[in-house]
Amino acid sequence: MWGAYSFGSAQYQIFKYHSKQRKENENLIKKLGEVNTNDFYELKEFDEYGFFSLKGVFLKVEKVKKDSITFSFVDAGDSREISQTRIEHLYKMFKETFQQVTFSRQQLQDAINSNFQIEQKDRKELIVNNKKYCINNIETYFMTHITLSGANGYGEHYLHVGLKNTGWAADLISIQSVGGDIAFETTIPKHLPSTLYENAPGFEISGTVKNGNDFKIRFTVRDTIGRTQTYQVEGNCKSPDDRTLVRLK
């Protein structure tokens, strides 16, 4: 009985892992289709044995054509010290000196898919200066940037989503439920200063889900020059590790 339970639990964990990877991959493909010149593509570097590491290397979008995109190749140094603010500052200081590279949209999509390929033979990496890379993430900088903080509470009907702003300062101006009857405890407007460090305090959206534990929330922030962004976070009150956050616009 125990063996069957353990096997079932392991299979479920594998299923959840692949489902999460598939969602992440779909989100990156979507971002590629909505490319703009403030996008930074974080790269993973592969060594000769097929193992990867994050090196603080980015592609910053410069020119967008129908079938190709030209980037600045930005080496920001030690990945442990990387922050949005540092990358923005580095880019503005040295943008005239960065190497320019151009890739087709198909090459970029292949490099996104390669991030999720286990077998080395199935990968189609980007080649820059004789080094192999895949695309690990795509983020839009020079703006507010909201992420999950990991500080998520959980319990029956108890909503507690931990978030942080690693970009420009902003105000939280609206929260609404688009899935589940939720009594929110978070008050608005709420100022969201930029949190530059991993352990810096963030903010939370909390409340009570009245008709179960599943929730889907949309919230809007407005930055210091009046631009707005809308995000969606969804999950289950009792499963803090399974929550997803996407920027809708």
C-alpha positions as CSV (number, residue, x, y, z in Angstrom):
1,M,0.0,0.0,0.0
2,W,2.8,2.4,1.0
3,G,4.7,1.6,-2.2
4,A,1.7,2.3,-4.4
5,Y,1.0,5.5,-2.6
6,S,4.7,6.6,-3.0
7,F,4.7,5.8,-6.7
8,G,1.4,7.7,-7.2
9,S,2.8,10.7,-5.3
10,A,6.0,10.7,-7.4
11,Q,4.1,10.4,-10.6
12,Y,1.9,13.3,-9.6
13,Q,4.9,15.5,-8.7
14,I,6.4,14.7,-12.1
15,F,3.1,15.6,-13.8
16,K,3.0,18.9,-11.9
17,Y,6.6,19.7,-12.8
18,H,6.1,19.1,-16.5
19,S,2.8,21.1,-16.4
20,K,4.6,24.0,-14.8
21,Q,7.4,23.8,-17.4
22,R,4.9,23.7,-20.2
23,K,3.2,26.9,-18.9
24,E,6.5,28.7,-18.6
25,N,7.4,27.7,-22.1
26,E,4.1,28.9,-23.5
27,N,4.5,32.2,-21.6
28,L,8.0,32.8,-23.1
29,I,6.7,32.0,-26.6
30,K,3.9,34.5,-26.1
31,K,6.5,37.1,-24.9
32,L,8.5,36.5,-28.1
33,G,5.5,37.3,-30.2
34,E,4.9,40.5,-28.2
35,V,8.5,41.7,-28.4
36,N,9.4,45.3,-27.6
37,T,12.7,47.2,-27.4
38,N,12.8,47.2,-23.5
39,D,12.9,43.4,-23.4
40,F,15.9,41.5,-22.0
41,Y,16.3,37.8,-22.7
42,E,18.2,36.0,-19.9
43,L,20.5,33.3,-21.3
44,K,21.6,30.0,-20.0
45,E,25.1,28.9,-21.1
46,F,25.8,25.3,-22.0
47,D,29.3,23.8,-21.5
48,E,30.9,21.1,-23.7
49,Y,29.2,18.4,-21.7
50,G,25.7,19.8,-22.0
51,F,25.4,21.2,-18.5
52,F,24.1,24.7,-18.1
53,S,24.6,27.7,-15.8
54,L,23.4,31.3,-15.4
55,K,26.3,33.7,-16.1
56,G,24.5,37.1,-16.0
57,V,24.3,37.2,-19.8
58,F,21.4,38.9,-21.6
59,L,20.2,39.8,-25.0
60,K,18.6,43.3,-25.1
61,V,16.2,43.9,-28.0
62,E,17.3,46.8,-30.3
63,K,15.6,46.3,-33.7
64,V,12.6,44.2,-34.5
65,K,11.8,43.0,-38.1
66,K,9.2,40.6,-39.4
67,D,11.4,37.6,-39.4
68,S,14.4,38.6,-37.2
69,I,15.4,40.6,-34.1
70,T,18.7,42.4,-33.4
71,F,20.1,42.5,-29.9
72,S,22.8,44.0,-27.8
73,F,24.8,41.2,-26.1
74,V,25.0,42.3,-22.5
75,D,27.3,40.5,-20.0
76,A,26.3,41.8,-16.6
77,G,28.9,39.8,-14.6
78,D,28.3,37.7,-11.5
79,S,24.7,36.4,-11.8
80,R,24.4,36.3,-8.0
81,E,24.5,40.2,-8.0
82,I,22.1,40.7,-10.8
83,S,19.1,43.0,-10.4
84,Q,16.9,44.9,-12.8
85,T,18.3,48.2,-11.6
86,R,21.9,47.1,-12.1
87,I,21.2,45.8,-15.6
88,E,19.4,49.0,-16.6
89,H,22.3,51.1,-15.3
90,L,24.9,49.0,-17.0
91,Y,23.0,49.1,-20.3
92,K,22.6,52.9,-20.3
93,M,26.3,53.4,-19.5
94,F,27.7,51.1,-22.1
95,K,25.0,50.6,-24.7
96,E,27.2,52.0,-27.5
97,T,29.9,49.4,-26.9
98,F,27.9,46.2,-26.7
99,Q,28.2,43.6,-29.5
100,Q,25.2,43.4,-31.9
101,V,23.8,40.0,-32.8
102,T,20.8,39.1,-34.9
103,F,18.7,35.9,-34.8
104,S,15.7,34.8,-36.7
105,R,12.4,34.4,-34.8
106,Q,12.6,30.6,-35.5
107,Q,16.0,30.5,-33.9
108,L,14.7,32.3,-30.8
109,Q,11.7,30.0,-30.5
110,D,14.0,27.0,-30.8
111,A,16.3,28.5,-28.1
112,I,13.2,28.8,-25.8
113,N,12.2,25.2,-26.4
114,S,15.8,24.1,-25.8
115,N,15.5,25.4,-22.3
116,F,13.1,22.5,-21.6
117,Q,14.9,19.8,-23.5
118,I,16.5,17.1,-21.3
119,E,18.4,15.4,-24.1
120,Q,21.4,17.4,-25.4
121,K,20.8,16.1,-29.0
122,D,17.3,17.7,-29.0
123,R,18.5,21.2,-28.2
124,K,19.0,24.0,-30.8
125,E,21.0,26.7,-29.0
126,L,22.0,30.2,-30.0
127,I,25.7,30.6,-30.7
128,V,27.5,33.8,-29.7
129,N,31.3,34.0,-29.6
130,N,31.5,30.2,-29.9
131,K,29.4,29.6,-26.8
132,K,26.0,27.9,-26.7
133,Y,23.0,29.5,-25.1
134,C,19.3,28.9,-24.6
135,I,16.7,31.4,-23.5
136,N,15.9,31.0,-19.8
137,N,13.6,34.0,-19.3
138,I,12.2,37.2,-20.9
139,E,11.5,40.3,-18.9
140,T,10.6,43.9,-19.9
141,Y,12.8,46.4,-18.0
142,F,12.6,50.2,-17.5
143,M,9.3,49.7,-15.8
144,T,7.6,48.2,-12.7
145,H,8.3,44.4,-12.4
146,I,6.1,42.4,-10.1
147,T,7.1,38.8,-9.1
148,L,6.0,36.1,-6.6
149,S,8.1,36.5,-3.5
150,G,7.8,33.0,-2.1
151,A,6.3,34.3,1.1
152,N,3.0,32.6,0.5
153,G,0.7,31.7,3.4
154,Y,-1.8,28.9,3.0
155,G,-4.8,27.3,4.7
156,E,-8.5,26.4,4.2
157,H,-10.1,29.4,2.4
158,Y,-7.1,31.6,3.5
159,L,-5.7,33.7,0.7
160,H,-2.2,35.1,1.2
161,V,-0.1,35.8,-1.9
162,G,3.4,37.2,-1.4
163,L,4.7,39.6,-4.1
164,K,7.5,42.0,-4.6
165,N,8.4,44.8,-7.0
166,T,11.9,44.6,-8.4
167,G,11.5,47.3,-10.9
168,W,10.3,51.0,-10.8
169,A,8.3,52.1,-7.9
170,A,4.5,52.0,-8.4
171,D,1.1,52.1,-6.6
172,L,-1.3,49.2,-6.4
173,I,-4.6,50.8,-7.6
174,S,-7.0,47.9,-8.1
175,I,-7.7,44.3,-7.2
176,Q,-10.5,42.1,-8.4
177,S,-11.4,38.4,-8.4
178,V,-12.0,36.8,-11.8
179,G,-12.3,33.3,-10.2
180,G,-13.8,32.7,-6.8
181,D,-15.8,34.8,-4.4
182,I,-13.1,36.6,-2.4
183,A,-13.4,39.1,0.5
184,F,-10.1,41.1,0.2
185,E,-8.3,42.4,3.2
186,T,-5.6,44.3,1.3
187,T,-6.4,48.0,1.1
188,I,-5.8,50.2,-1.9
189,P,-4.1,52.4,-3.1
190,K,-0.9,50.9,-1.7
191,H,2.6,52.2,-2.5
192,L,5.0,49.6,-3.8
193,P,8.6,50.7,-3.5
194,S,11.3,49.0,-5.5
195,T,12.8,46.1,-3.7
196,L,16.3,45.7,-5.0
197,Y,17.5,42.7,-3.0
198,E,16.3,39.1,-2.8
199,N,15.5,39.3,0.9
200,A,13.9,42.8,0.9
201,P,10.3,43.0,2.1
202,G,7.5,42.9,-0.5
203,F,3.8,43.2,-0.3
204,E,0.8,40.8,-0.1
205,I,-2.7,40.3,-1.4
206,S,-4.8,38.6,1.3
207,G,-8.4,37.7,2.1
208,T,-10.8,34.9,2.3
209,V,-12.1,32.7,-0.5
210,K,-15.7,32.1,0.4
211,N,-16.6,29.3,-2.1
212,G,-13.7,26.9,-2.0
213,N,-9.9,27.3,-2.3
214,D,-9.2,28.0,-5.9
215,F,-8.7,31.6,-6.8
216,K,-7.8,33.8,-9.8
217,I,-7.0,37.5,-9.1
218,R,-6.2,40.4,-11.4
219,F,-4.5,43.5,-10.0
220,T,-3.3,46.8,-11.6
221,V,-0.3,48.9,-10.7
222,R,0.6,52.5,-11.9
223,D,4.2,53.6,-12.0
224,T,5.8,57.0,-11.4
225,I,5.2,58.3,-14.9
226,G,1.6,57.1,-15.1
227,R,1.9,53.8,-17.0
228,T,-0.3,51.0,-15.8
229,Q,0.2,47.2,-15.8
230,T,-2.2,44.4,-15.1
231,Y,-1.2,41.1,-13.6
232,Q,-3.0,37.8,-13.0
233,V,-2.2,35.4,-10.2
234,E,-4.0,32.1,-9.7
235,G,-3.7,29.0,-7.6
236,N,-5.2,27.2,-4.6
237,C,-5.3,28.5,-1.0
238,K,-3.8,25.2,0.3
239,S,-1.0,24.9,-2.3
240,P,1.4,27.8,-2.0
241,D,4.0,26.3,-4.4
242,D,1.6,25.9,-7.3
243,R,0.7,29.6,-7.9
244,T,1.4,31.3,-11.2
245,L,1.7,35.0,-12.0
246,V,1.6,36.5,-15.5
247,R,1.5,40.1,-16.7
248,L,-1.5,40.6,-19.0
249,K,-0.7,44.1,-20.3
